[in-house]
Amino acid sequence: MFINSGLNKFFNYMPMPKDLPESMIKLMGALMAISWLMPLIGVAEIIGGVLFIIPKFRALGAIIIFPVLIGVLLTNIIYLPSGLPIALILLAIELWVIIENRENICQ
């Protein structure tokens, strides 16, 4: 999911939904006005997603994706509550992976 989202930030192959609230459209416009921010998030999503797939580097991928996921969660809480169930499921998976790999992280 994160690899796909990161690639979309570079290639824009997924259209924006037509029924987004005005506040969400303004937020996306503000984020895109910072020219380096979306490519940085895209790179973090791609690298974190690829590392998450590889068992040896799963903890590192989870740590890289964590700040992006917190941003997704806060955005869904504030602007788009309909996406909150998916964000909470992703957060639960993320926390599970971090807890399961805490020995590797805390060395």
Secondary structure, 3 states (H helix, E strand, C coil): CHHHHHHHHHHCCCCCCCCCCHHHHHHHHHHHHCCCHHHHHHHHHHHHHHHHHCHHHHHHHHHHHHHHHHHHHHHHHHCCHHHHHHHHHHHHHHHHHHHHCHHHHCC
